[in-house]
Amino acid sequence: MKILSVEVFYVIAGVFLALVAARTAWDRAHPKRWGTASFWALLAVIFVFGKILPPAIVGYLVLAMVVLAAAKQVARSSETSSTRAERTAEAGRLQNRLFWPALLIPATAIAGSLVLDRIHVGDVWLMEPRHASLISLGLGALVAVAFARRTTGARVSEPVQEGGRLLQTIGWALILPQMLAALGGIFAQAGVGVVVADLVGRALPTQFPFVAVAAYCLGMALFTICMGNAFAAFAVITGGIGLPLIVVRHGGNPAIMAAVGMLSGYCGTLLTPMAANFNLVPAMLLELRDRNAVIKAQAPMAVAIWIFNVALMYVCVYRF
């Protein structure tokens, strides 16, 4: 028996989303209050009841969310926060104490991963050992919220108010990584990797080890640019190029191939608007005029890192 499971934190997140949906529906000044409230309410249902709902029902709920987002019915609230002068005054009062709640999250996550998963009395465990890191991260977030309220003297409703405002600023992009990762799994199951391997084998001289490495790293970057998520690309490109060419044909080290391949995929993440949570959300939060400003700033470094990854994999994957 486990006292804490990852499902507990899914339910907590779902309750928070439900509160955001309720506040949005209550906000008469919201430009798209019913569509936005429905979007967050549907996501709340998935978080709270996802484990017991049939997969088909969850799929229909996700499709409904996609329709709401595609129809531009999900918008940010017009609700205002504190003024710049008030925030400056609070920052001056709290000074470095502002950073303590944020530092508590990784500290609790690390401590929990190392210690809390070992605590048990007989057959009763404090948490699931296989999900210790996720559970500890959730505990860290709860501890940070409690500590932040104590430090700032904020009202009980303020975490929901400010958290909901941030959530609506991010909008539908919040669920994009999960959806793209799921899509990558579907592509892998559908045999897209086999098709990719056949195309690469016909187009490139993969009998040369360096060509196989370059094709794998390029495929990871390009597929990530299309999918917006390196995890989605990994299943397809590793199954289609990495394993059959680098590992099987040329005897490469699969651990080195996978590690450097993921880094090559992350280079693609830096170059695509599909990775909205990394590239578009910061531009929205910083209220930049150019929505692609983050991508433009990252592009030179992304290309340089990708070239280094190709060289690093070629030097290491066949020698260690």
N, C-alpha and C positions, 0 to 999 in steps of 0.2 A: 504494500500500500504506500502511495506517495501523497504527502500533504499538499505539495505544490506541483502542479503540472503546467505545461505550456498552455493548455486550454484555459486555465484560469486567467491568464493574461490576455488571451484572445477575447474572453468575455469582458474583461475590464476595458480593453480597447473598444469593443462593440458598444458598451454602455456609454463611453465617452462620445463615440460617433452618434449615438442616439440623442444625447444631450445637445450636440451641435445641430443635428437635424431639427430638434424641437425649437431651439433658439432661432434658427433660420426661419422656420415656419411662422414663428411669433413676430418676426421683424417685418413690419408692414412697409418699411422703407427699402427693403431689399429688392433689387431690380429683377431678380429671377427667383423669388423665394420658394415657390412650390417645386420647381424643377431641381433647385439646389438642395432643398430639404429632402426630396425624394431620393436623390443620388446618395446622400450621406445616410439616409435611413436604410436603403437597400444594402449598402456596405456594412451597416451595423448589424443587420439581420444575418449576413454572411459570416461575420466575425462571431456573433453570439451562438448561432444555430448551425454553423457550417458543418460541424462534425456529425450532426444527426439528420441533416437534410439530405435527400437523395442528390447525387451529383448532377443529374439532369436539371433539378430545380435550381441549384446553385448556378449552373450554366445559364439558365433563363434570366436569373437575377443579374448576372454579369452583362448579358446582352441588353437588358433594360437600362443598365447604367451606361453602356456604350451609346445607346440611342439618345439618352439624355445629354451626354457630352457632345455627340455629333450634331445634335440639334441646337447646340449652344444654349442649353437651358441651365448650365452650371456656371455660376458667376460668383465673384467675390462680394462680400458684404460691403455696404456703404457705411457701416458702423465705424466711428472714429475711435482711435485710441487716445492716449495722453498726448499732449502737445510736446514739441521738441524741447521747449523750455522746462516743462515738467520732467521729461526724461533726463535732461542734463542735470537738473537739480538732484534727482534721485541717484544718478550715477555719482555725483559728487559726494552725496551722503554715504552711499554704500561702498564706494571705491572698489577695492579688490575683492570684497566679499561677494560681488556679483558673480565671480567665477567659481565660487565654491560649489554651488549646486551642479554646475556642468561637470566639474571634476569628480563629484561624487558618483556619477554614473559609471565611468570606466573603472573607478576604484572598487565600487561594489561588484561590478561584473567580474573583475579579475579575482577578488577575494572569494566571491561565490563559486566561481569555476574551480578554484583550488581547494576550497574548504567545505562549503555548504553541501556539496553533493556526497560527502562522506558521512554526514550526520544521520544517524538512524538509531532507533530503539527497537531491537528485535527485527521484525519484518516491516516496521513502519519507518519509511524514509522521509526525510524533509523534502526532497525534490527528486525528480527523475534524473539519474546520472547522465543519460544520453542527451538530455536537453538542458544540462546544467548552465551552459553559457547563455542560452536564450532566457531562461528563467532568471538568472542573476542580472542580466541586462534589464529585464522588466522590473525586478526589485530595485535596481539602481535608479530607474526612472521615477518610481514611486517615492523612494527616499529623497531624491533630488527635489521633487515637487513639494514634499512636506518641509524640507529644509529651506527651500526658497520662500515659502509662505511665512515661515518663522523669521527668516532674515529680513524680508521686505515688509512684513506686516500686511500682506495682501489679503483680500477677502476670500472666503471659501469658493465663491463663484468665479473668481478672477482666472484661475487656471483654465476653466472651461471657456470663458469669454475670450481670453487672449489666444489659447490654443485653437479654438474654433476659428478665430480670425486668421491665424497663420495657416490653418488647414484649408480655408477657403481661398487664400492667396495662392497656395500651391494648386488647388483644384484637382481636376481629373488626372493630372500628371502623377499624383500620388500612387495610383495603382498600375501605372504603365510598366515598371520593372517586373512586377509579378506576372502580368499578362504576357509580356514578351518572353519571360523565362518559360512560362507554360507553353507558349507557341513553339519555342525551341524544342521542348520535349516532344510535342506533337510532330514536328518535322522529322525528328530523329526516328520516332516510331513509324512514320510513313515512308521511311527509306530515302529521304532526301540526301543523306550522307553518301549513299551508294551512287546516286546520280552525280553528285559533286565529284566523287572519286573518278568516275568514268570520264567526265568532262576534263578534269585536270590531267588525267592520264593521256588523253588524246591531244591536248593542246600543248603540254609541256614535256620536256625530256626528263621525266622524274627518275630515270635510272641513275642520275647524278645526285649524290647526297645533298649537295648545297641547294639544288633546285627543289628538292622535296621540302627542305627547311623553309626556303623562301616562299614556296607555294602555301605551306601550312600557316606561316605567320601572316602572309598577305590575305589568305582566306579568312583567318580569324578577325583581322582588322576590317575587311570589307563586309563580312557578314554581320559584324557588330554594328557597323555604320548603318546597315539596312535594318537590323533588328533593334538597335538601341541598347542591347544588353549582351555583355560578353558571355554570360552564363547560357543564354539562348544559343549563341554561336558555338559554344564549346562542344555541346553534344553532337552537333551536325558536322562541324569541320574536323573534330578529333576522330569521330567515327569514319568520316569519308576520306580524310587525307593523312592525319597524324598517325593513327595506328597502322593502317595498311602500308603506308609508304615509309615513314620514318622508323617505326618500330619493327614491323614484320620484314619489309624488304631490305632495309639497311641496318637493322639491329640496333637502333637507337634506344637510349634510356627513356622509358615512358614517364618517369617522374619529372625529369628535367624538361622533357618535351611539353608536358602538361603545364608546368609552372611558368615557363617562358611563353608558352602559347597563350595562356591567360593574360599575361602582361601585354602581349601583342594585341589581344582583343581590347584591352583597356585603352590602348592607343586609339582604336576606333571609337571608343566611347567619348573621348575628348573631342571628336570631330563631327559629331552628329546631333542634329536637333531631336532625333528620335530618343536620345537619352535625356528626356526633358527634365528629370529630377536632378541631373547634374548640370545641365547647360542652359535650360530655359528658366527653371525656377529661380536660380540666383539672379538672373537678369530681371525677373519680375520683382523679386524681393528688394533688390537694390534700385528698382525703378529706372533702369537704364533705357535710353531711347532706342538703342539697337538691340533687339532681342538676341542677335547672334554675336554680340560683343564678347561673350565668354568663349565661344568657339574660336573666334578669330584670335583671341589672346593665347589660346592653348595650342593652336595648330602647329606652330614651328617646333615647340617642345615635343608634341605628339609624334611628329615625323622623325625627329632626332632619336627619340626613345625607341621607335619602331625599328629604325636602322640598327641601333645598338642591340636590340633583341635578336634580330636575325643573325648578327655576328656572334653574339653570346651563345645562341642555341647551336649554331654550326660548330663552334669551338668545343662545346661541352657535351652535346647530346650523344656524339659517337665515341667519346673518349672516356666517359665516366660511367 
